[in-house]
Amino acid sequence: MNYKTIAQETLNIEANTLVEASKKIGNEFDKAVAMILGCKGKLVVSGVGKSGLIGAKMAATFASTGTPSFFLHPTEALHGDLGMIGKDDVVLAISYSGESEELSSILPHIKRFGTPLIGMTRDVNSTLGTYSDLVIKVEVEKEACPLNIAPTSSTTLTLALGDALAVCLMKARDFQKSDFASFHPGGALGKKLFVKVKNLMQSDNLPIITKDAKLKDAILTISEGRLGTALIVDEDAKLVGIMSDGDVRRALLSEDFSLEDNVMRYATKNPLSIDDDEMLASDALVLIEEKKIQLLVVTDKTKKIKGVLHIHTLVEKGIS
């Protein structure tokens, strides 16, 4: 049995389902978006079985992209959770057949509340279709299941239609990356948009020496500082150079090398630094990578050292 071929056939069936569905999108999407945008409460998503699993994912997507939303299981709704639906909410109910018993049982109560109802089903004349104020059709030619029974193409299409609705709402709300990050402060995007240099820079026990120091003093400071670098300041405590492990190795290659030499003979003078600790850590990483350095010195406007930011810290904290 060629499982690769079976997998390809499955993907092709589901891909074709999505392509065909895209050709049939009508004004119902405009109306659904308008209905949800006009909602002063939340978008309540409900469904049973596979439709319920898809609905839970939809609710999570809506909630994270600017549309307040939660998933309500019909069975729980029948045992008290109907009270979670407010008069200002909109309900999005999902049932491919439109005849799911548990979902059908709560529809009269939703209408009794006067709550707008959007149905996602294949049959506008089903129980769900009849109760709905607006129907988004979920219509597939065949399931990817070889028995044409297990929900496969239909669940894929339902999920995709939910994503399409979420994207429409994002566009309508002019939802931006910064908005998305606000709902995901612990995620990669949140870190990229919110974590600043001051949040990650090391400001205590910095390896600082004066420009009059000797090379042997710099080597000792580098070893004790554990940053692979010594920061060099002038008599006014202003940054004038840095001495790195690499600078030390290059010094050793000099024919007249001496540990008594002045550190500035081998130091990198006027090193790259920033005077804005409010800079995003992700922007600092770009600068570090562009300049091919490992340590970025942070100073105030007068060049006095406030801290340092090491590339290893950025990587460790998941900044990218």
Rosetta blueprint (number, residue, H / E / L):
1 M L
2 N L
3 Y H
4 K H
5 T H
6 I H
7 A H
8 Q H
9 E H
10 T H
11 L H
12 N H
13 I H
14 E H
15 A H
16 N H
17 T H
18 L H
19 V H
20 E H
21 A H
22 S H
23 K H
24 K L
25 I L
26 G L
27 N L
28 E H
29 F H
30 D H
31 K H
32 A H
33 V H
34 A H
35 M H
36 I H
37 L H
38 G L
39 C L
40 K L
41 G L
42 K L
43 L E
44 V E
45 V E
46 S E
47 G E
48 V L
49 G H
50 K H
51 S H
52 G H
53 L H
54 I H
55 G H
56 A H
57 K H
58 M H
59 A H
60 A H
61 T H
62 F H
63 A H
64 S H
65 T L
66 G L
67 T L
68 P L
69 S E
70 F E
71 F E
72 L L
73 H L
74 P H
75 T H
76 E H
77 A H
78 L H
79 H L
80 G L
81 D H
82 L H
83 G H
84 M H
85 I L
86 G L
87 K L
88 D L
89 D L
90 V E
91 V E
92 L E
93 A E
94 I E
95 S L
96 Y L
97 S L
98 G L
99 E L
100 S L
101 E H
102 E H
103 L H
104 S H
105 S H
106 I H
107 L H
108 P H
109 H H
110 I H
111 K H
112 R H
113 F L
114 G L
115 T L
116 P L
117 L E
118 I E
119 G E
120 M E
121 T E
122 R L
123 D L
124 V L
125 N L
126 S L
127 T H
128 L H
129 G H
130 T H
131 Y H
132 S L
133 D L
134 L E
135 V E
136 I E
137 K E
138 V L
139 E L
140 V L
141 E L
142 K L
143 E L
144 A L
145 C L
146 P L
147 L L
148 N L
149 I L
150 A L
151 P L
152 T L
153 S H
154 S H
155 T H
156 T H
157 L H
158 T H
159 L H
160 A H
161 L H
162 G H
163 D H
164 A H
165 L H
166 A H
167 V H
168 C H
169 L H
170 M H
171 K H
172 A H
173 R H
174 D L
175 F L
176 Q L
177 K H
178 S H
179 D H
180 F H
181 A H
182 S H
183 F H
184 H L
185 P L
186 G L
187 G L
188 A H
189 L H
190 G H
191 K H
192 K H
193 L H
194 F H
195 V L
196 K E
197 V H
198 K H
199 N H
200 L H
201 M L
202 Q E
203 S L
204 D L
205 N L
206 L L
207 P L
208 I E
209 I E
210 T E
211 K L
212 D L
213 A L
214 K E
215 L H
216 K H
217 D H
218 A H
219 I H
220 L H
221 T H
222 I H
223 S H
224 E H
225 G H
226 R L
227 L L
228 G L
229 T E
230 A E
231 L E
232 I E
233 V E
234 D L
235 E L
236 D L
237 A L
238 K E
239 L E
240 V E
241 G E
242 I E
243 M E
244 S E
245 D H
246 G H
247 D H
248 V H
249 R H
250 R H
251 A H
252 L H
253 L L
254 S L
255 E L
256 D L
257 F L
258 S L
259 L L
260 E L
261 D L
262 N E
263 V H
264 M H
265 R H
266 Y L
267 A L
268 T E
269 K E
270 N L
271 P L
272 L L
273 S E
274 I E
275 D L
276 D L
277 D L
278 E L
279 M L
280 L E
281 A H
282 S H
283 D H
284 A H
285 L H
286 V H
287 L H
288 I H
289 E H
290 E H
291 K H
292 K L
293 I L
294 Q L
295 L E
296 L E
297 V E
298 V E
299 T E
300 D L
301 K L
302 T L
303 K L
304 K E
305 I E
306 K E
307 G E
308 V E
309 L E
310 H E
311 I H
312 H H
313 T H
314 L H
315 V H
316 E H
317 K L
318 G L
319 I L
320 S L
